[in-house]
Amino acid sequence: MKYIFRGNIVFEYIPEKKTVIQHQVSGVIPAYDYCKMIPEDYKLLGEFFTTVYKHIEGEEVELNNIEVN
């Protein structure tokens, strides 16, 4: 499952390892630092991490990508 912000993968959840990794933009900039967010974007980011938490805790949830345009 990925959190994709304006075409860049910011966070990726690896279900097999139950871990979240942060990607980089241009190979050096932490992807989250690259984002300029509005309130709705934070809501979607919260949904991403809530879904990750529920999955780690054993709840059956759909692991769909969240894409912010």
TAJO-V818026 format. One record per pair of residues at least 4 apart in sequence whose C-alpha atoms are under 8 Angstrom apart, sorted by the first residue. I is the first residue (numbers start at 0). J is the second residue. Records with the same first field share a line. If there is no record, write none. Layout:
BEGIN
I=J, J
END
This chain:
BEGIN
0=11, 12, 13, 14, 62, 63, 64, 65
1=8, 9, 10, 11, 12, 63, 64, 65, 66
2=8, 9, 10, 11, 44, 47, 64, 65, 66, 67
3=7, 8, 9, 10, 64, 65, 66, 67
4=8, 9, 34, 66, 67, 68
5=66, 67, 68
6=67, 68
7=24, 30
8=22, 30
9=21, 22, 23, 30, 31
10=19, 20, 21, 22, 30
11=19, 20, 21, 22
12=17, 18, 19, 20, 51
13=17, 18, 19, 20
14=18, 54
17=55
21=29, 30, 31
22=29, 30
23=27, 28, 29, 30
24=28, 29, 30, 33
28=32, 33
29=33
30=34
36=40, 41
37=41
38=42
39=43
40=44, 67
41=45
42=46
43=47, 65, 67
44=48
45=49
46=50
47=51, 65
48=52
49=53
50=54, 60, 62
51=55
52=56
53=57, 58, 59, 60
54=58, 59, 60
END
